[in-house]
Amino acid sequence: MSTAGKTQRYEITTYEITTYESLIEIAKALGNEEAADLLRETLAEEQEDLRAPPGTRRDVRLRLDSGLRRNRNRRR
């Protein structure tokens, strides 16, 4: 992965983490702990993704899983 690709991956994942943190706070403020719990799970996955070195088995699997989800959503 190029340096530009690594930077872009880091920026996108950091943005996603910040978004999930905000959504968790909103869910808690609305008293929706079930939604907050689900968001926490997704947040943990994003944080793990950020720690996965590019090109590692985890990084590749995450990118493949993400691509499969996008393709499934397009078919609907």
Protein Blocks (a to p, Z undefined) as FASTA:
>chain_A
ZZklmmmmmmmmmmmmmmmmmmmmmmmmnopaklmmmmmmmmmmmmmmmmpcghiaklmm
mmmmmmmmmmmmmmZZ
